[in-house]
């Protein structure tokens, strides 16, 4: 079992910044990878960014150059630094942990990010 708890969401104006955190009960170094996904109202959940246990990072094209994913030294906290936020970034952001054994994927409950004036 892996427990994931997100924090850091909120309301921010366009152009602003937020940092999301995901506290995990297992270090990323004991997983395959971790990532941030988001789901806007009426849309499917999509990958925002991911980082493997060896440090390989992937970003969605829509966030490249604006968002940065990282983890704490011990690997128990995953971060998503979000800069230059746009209204289209509004969504519920979920933390994901991928492991090599069933059930393979764990999810946090999500944190709401709203970008609006």
Steps between C-alpha positions, in 0.01 A plus 500: 500500500610854421321797652518832318382836635505811282510859623567848369208559268293816501382803309760704311485774239626440145876534489534393863674203658415208726698208637326170549634238740424130525597320819556130434521209745771340284808657348506553124826306502293191579256563217504497122402864464277772642303765320247778502179469303214745464136480411304803392123500524350298217837378377708186538783473747833587337866466592663828596848385601675189623835406651653154520698359791817567298406863428362487146241776462214537253269800451182551305560742213246741648709554816858481370701802611242597765476201735780317681469161667742395772529282808651542843840351572356205686233458235194515723368828361422582139471862389353682205608862465253675271591841358332727245169335572221528245124459535526178302715354780190497719438141609518254783862387525569143608819339623574156357741228605585213267648181644610173345242277671120499503307722528780693322343845543408701808324836502457784743164668550600805300537872561307772317691762303297792367657767283266795470466874546 
